[in-house]
Amino acid sequence: MTALTPFGPDIWTVDGQPVSFYGFPYPPRMAIVRLGNGSLFIWSPIALSAELKAEVDALGPVAHLVSPNRIHHLFLGDWKAAYPGARLYASPGLAKKRRDLSFDAELGDAPEPGWAADIDQVAMAGSFALTEIVFFHRKSRTAIFADLIENLAPDWFSGWRGWLARLDGIVAPNPGAPREWRATFWQRAAARAALARIIAWQPQNVIVAHGNMMRNDGRAFIHRAFGWLAK
């Protein structure tokens, strides 16, 4: 079975096995971008199997291992061990959380030189609890979100978990960031400024780590997901 799924030119997604988060089984997804120099940018890596490694190796050399926020870190060590020559990037706050890992840099509000020609990025500011880095692959016009947009299928969770997920605002057709995270955005002006930069990319497609992705109507999808941030 093929693990990699093409999403556009030089960009692929891979769905992993559910990962428990406070007792909720979340479906994880990673993204792979082949940069203009042929090397690979690995976003939010999932569990690394022999099959997945073989498919990744067929695409090109792994150069960058990226955590979009400090929740998405579980498999960074395994990938770094498999690709010791790759640079490891921490999202804000992750280096303190994962002192067992040796990071090469912390991500910020501007793209790293290693991928700046192909990928832009914005730090979603405004929350006192968690900062996520949002990426944009220019060639495929794809915005890439981790937890700022969750779009789980209505039947993904069952019973009381499904009720809580709907209340949390992370279930299709009403995607978004979890309600408790939204409540931590006390500096709404900073968050709106970051969102304006994302919208200015004019993304056509959207990859999310959890749930259904969006093709061809990306800006409207992002606007809907961030309705809570409207004035």
C-alpha positions as CSV (number, residue, x, y, z in Angstrom):
1,M,0.0,0.0,0.0
2,T,1.3,3.4,-0.9
3,A,1.7,5.8,2.1
4,L,2.3,9.0,0.2
5,T,-0.6,10.8,-1.5
6,P,0.2,13.6,-4.0
7,F,-1.6,16.8,-3.1
8,G,-0.1,19.1,-5.8
9,P,3.1,19.7,-7.6
10,D,6.0,18.7,-5.3
11,I,3.8,18.3,-2.2
12,W,2.5,15.1,-0.6
13,T,0.6,14.1,2.5
14,V,0.8,11.0,4.6
15,D,-1.9,9.9,7.1
16,G,-0.8,8.0,10.2
17,Q,-2.4,5.8,12.8
18,P,-4.5,7.6,15.5
19,V,-2.6,9.2,18.3
20,S,-4.1,9.7,21.7
21,F,-4.4,13.3,23.0
22,Y,-6.0,13.4,26.5
23,G,-7.9,10.3,25.7
24,F,-9.1,11.4,22.3
25,P,-7.8,9.4,19.3
26,Y,-6.7,12.0,16.8
27,P,-5.9,11.1,13.1
28,P,-2.4,12.6,12.4
29,R,-1.2,13.8,9.0
30,M,2.2,14.9,7.8
31,A,3.2,16.9,4.7
32,I,6.3,16.6,2.5
33,V,7.5,19.4,0.2
34,R,10.2,18.8,-2.4
35,L,12.1,22.1,-2.6
36,G,13.5,23.6,-5.7
37,N,17.0,22.2,-5.0
38,G,15.5,18.7,-4.7
39,S,15.7,18.3,-1.0
40,L,12.7,17.6,1.3
41,F,10.9,19.7,3.9
42,I,9.1,17.3,6.3
43,W,6.2,19.0,8.2
44,S,4.8,17.4,11.4
45,P,6.3,14.0,10.9
46,I,4.3,10.9,11.9
47,A,5.5,7.5,13.0
48,L,8.3,6.4,10.7
49,S,7.9,2.9,9.2
50,A,10.2,1.1,6.9
51,E,7.7,1.5,4.1
52,L,7.3,5.2,4.6
53,K,11.1,5.7,4.8
54,A,11.5,4.0,1.5
55,E,8.9,6.2,-0.2
56,V,10.4,9.3,1.3
57,D,13.9,8.3,0.2
58,A,12.6,7.9,-3.3
59,L,11.5,11.5,-3.4
60,G,14.9,13.0,-2.4
61,P,17.2,13.7,0.5
62,V,15.5,14.9,3.8
63,A,16.9,18.3,4.7
64,H,14.4,19.8,7.1
65,L,12.3,18.3,10.0
66,V,9.7,20.8,11.2
67,S,7.4,21.0,14.2
68,P,4.5,23.5,13.5
69,N,3.6,23.8,17.2
70,R,4.9,22.3,20.5
71,I,2.1,19.7,20.5
72,H,3.4,18.1,17.2
73,H,6.7,16.6,18.4
74,L,6.2,12.9,19.2
75,F,8.2,11.5,16.3
76,L,10.8,14.1,15.7
77,G,13.5,12.0,17.5
78,D,12.9,9.0,15.4
79,W,13.1,11.0,12.2
80,K,16.3,12.8,13.3
81,A,17.9,9.4,14.1
82,A,16.9,8.1,10.7
83,Y,18.2,11.3,9.0
84,P,21.0,12.6,11.1
85,G,22.1,15.1,8.4
86,A,18.7,16.9,8.4
87,R,18.2,20.1,10.3
88,L,15.7,20.0,13.2
89,Y,13.4,22.9,13.8
90,A,11.5,23.7,17.0
91,S,8.2,25.5,17.1
92,P,8.1,28.2,19.8
93,G,8.4,26.7,23.3
94,L,9.3,23.2,22.1
95,A,13.0,23.3,22.9
96,K,12.2,23.7,26.6
97,K,9.7,20.8,26.4
98,R,12.0,18.4,24.5
99,R,15.3,19.0,26.1
100,D,16.3,15.5,24.9
101,L,16.5,16.8,21.3
102,S,19.1,19.0,19.9
103,F,17.4,21.6,17.7
104,D,19.2,23.6,15.0
105,A,16.8,26.6,15.2
106,E,13.5,27.9,16.5
107,L,10.9,28.8,13.9
108,G,9.7,32.4,13.8
109,D,7.7,34.8,11.7
110,A,9.8,34.6,8.6
111,P,10.9,31.6,6.5
112,E,14.3,30.0,7.1
113,P,16.8,30.5,4.3
114,G,16.7,26.8,3.5
115,W,13.2,26.9,2.2
116,A,12.4,30.7,1.7
117,A,12.4,30.4,-2.1
118,D,9.6,27.8,-2.0
119,I,7.7,28.2,1.3
120,D,6.6,31.2,3.3
121,Q,5.5,31.2,6.9
122,V,3.7,33.2,9.6
123,A,3.7,32.8,13.3
124,M,0.1,33.0,14.5
125,A,0.6,35.5,17.4
126,G,-1.9,36.6,20.1
127,S,-2.2,33.5,22.3
128,F,-0.5,33.3,25.7
129,A,-0.7,29.5,25.6
130,L,0.5,28.2,22.2
131,T,2.0,29.7,19.0
132,E,1.6,27.8,15.7
133,I,3.7,28.4,12.6
134,V,1.5,28.4,9.4
135,F,3.3,27.6,6.1
136,F,2.5,28.3,2.5
137,H,3.9,26.3,-0.4
138,R,3.9,28.7,-3.3
139,K,4.1,26.2,-6.2
140,S,0.9,24.4,-5.2
141,R,-0.7,27.4,-3.5
142,T,-1.3,25.4,-0.4
143,A,-1.6,26.7,3.2
144,I,-0.6,24.2,5.8
145,F,-2.2,24.2,9.3
146,A,-1.7,21.9,12.3
147,D,-4.2,22.7,15.1
148,L,-5.4,26.2,14.1
149,I,-7.8,24.5,11.8
150,E,-9.2,21.1,12.7
151,N,-11.8,19.6,10.4
152,L,-12.7,16.2,11.7
153,A,-15.4,14.0,10.1
154,P,-18.7,14.2,12.0
155,D,-18.4,10.5,12.8
156,W,-14.7,10.4,13.8
157,F,-15.5,10.6,17.5
158,S,-18.4,8.7,19.0
159,G,-20.5,9.2,22.1
160,W,-19.6,11.9,24.5
161,R,-16.3,12.5,22.7
162,G,-18.2,13.4,19.6
163,W,-20.4,15.8,21.5
164,L,-17.4,17.5,23.0
165,A,-15.6,17.7,19.7
166,R,-18.7,19.4,18.1
167,L,-18.9,21.8,21.1
168,D,-15.2,22.5,20.7
169,G,-15.7,23.6,17.1
170,I,-13.4,21.2,15.4
171,V,-15.8,19.1,13.4
172,A,-16.9,19.5,9.7
173,P,-18.7,21.5,8.4
174,N,-17.6,23.9,11.1
175,P,-13.8,23.7,11.2
176,G,-11.6,25.7,13.5
177,A,-9.2,25.8,16.4
178,P,-10.3,24.1,19.7
179,R,-12.5,26.5,21.7
180,E,-10.2,26.4,24.7
181,W,-7.3,27.5,22.6
182,R,-9.3,30.3,21.0
183,A,-10.0,31.6,24.5
184,T,-6.3,32.2,25.0
185,F,-6.0,34.7,22.2
186,W,-6.1,37.8,24.3
187,Q,-4.2,39.9,21.8
188,R,-6.7,39.7,19.0
189,A,-5.1,42.5,16.9
190,A,-1.9,40.5,16.6
191,A,-3.8,37.4,15.6
192,R,-5.8,39.3,13.0
193,A,-2.6,40.7,11.5
194,A,-1.2,37.2,11.2
195,L,-4.4,36.0,9.6
196,A,-4.4,38.9,7.1
197,R,-0.9,37.8,6.0
198,I,-2.2,34.3,5.5
199,I,-5.2,35.4,3.5
200,A,-2.8,37.6,1.4
201,W,-1.1,34.5,0.2
202,Q,-4.4,33.8,-1.7
203,P,-4.2,30.0,-0.9
204,Q,-6.2,27.8,-3.2
205,N,-5.7,24.6,-1.1
206,V,-5.4,23.8,2.6
207,I,-3.7,20.9,4.3
208,V,-4.7,20.3,7.9
209,A,-3.1,17.8,10.3
210,H,-6.5,16.5,11.6
211,G,-9.5,15.9,9.4
212,N,-10.6,16.7,5.9
213,M,-8.5,18.9,3.7
214,M,-9.7,21.6,1.3
215,R,-9.0,21.9,-2.4
216,N,-9.7,24.9,-4.7
217,D,-11.6,27.0,-2.1
218,G,-8.9,27.6,0.4
219,R,-9.4,31.3,1.2
220,A,-13.1,30.8,1.9
221,F,-12.3,27.7,4.0
222,I,-9.8,29.7,6.1
223,H,-12.2,32.6,6.5
224,R,-14.8,30.2,7.8
225,A,-12.4,28.5,10.2
226,F,-11.4,31.8,11.7
227,G,-14.8,33.3,12.0
228,W,-14.2,33.4,15.8
229,L,-11.5,36.0,15.2
230,A,-13.7,38.4,13.3
231,K,-14.2,41.8,15.0
